Amino acid sequence: GYLQPMGAVGQVFPVQANLRYPKSLERAAEGATAVVNAVGILAECRLCLSRSARQTFHAVHVGGAHAAARAARAAGAKTFVHISAIGADRKYGAKYARTKAAGEAAVLAEFPTAVILRPSVVFGPEDQLFNRFASLARWPLLPLPLIGGGRSKFQPVYVGDVAAAVAAACAGRAKAHTIYELGGPDIVTFRQLLDDVQRWSGRRKWYLPVPFWVAEIGALLTAWMPHGLRPLTVDQVRMLMRPNVVDEGAVKEGRTLKGLGIATPHAMAGVVPQYLERFQPQGQFARYRS
């Protein structure tokens, strides 16, 4: 990964660092007043030949987060911001969720005044959410999988709003030792999300309802494949079993985007259609033709 400490005003100096090598983090954090850890993985790497080089959930989400917080504290940084995820829970069956929660605890133990940001699923021009399903919708004859009947709930948040939340925290506008949950203005089911994907990409595909247990077996059978080629991982299937929305407690206590000064977060309809144009059946610029 790369940490980018600020130099003079308007200048950014990229410094290569690796969460599994603490010394590189110390060098990257040197002189920083605020450090942000945005490193995370959606699937573990099972293809690495060296065991020490494998990207595991624990190595990245727990050990890496702890090392980044320690480097920030050693550098004398005033602020440490850690990006986690809604659904982080040390008692949950998904390893992704368990290690995200363990990483939060490790960060707060090392840097007690840290700010934790938990976004829902994030969307933006290069996301692996809308782009992934729009790409699947182009495959001829294949239906779109409706995992768990499509009832899972999400509160997608725009990547720019997450960045604004990070900036607000770095500027001291967040409460220390606090977990914020970040969600956009829309709460949608998985079925509604797929409907939006098809409408904005100009596709009309039928759905194939897939029970959670069937999806989990399918994820296990494709575990040997590279992550980019797998439909879903076991952890992703398990995460679909829970709502991925901002908790009511966070709303009441002001631990949301609004509490960080982002009063009007971007809705999906105002952003996503623009970057799904390229998936149109006749090409990105079909609607401009006479």
Disulfide bonds with the S-S distance in Angstrom:
none
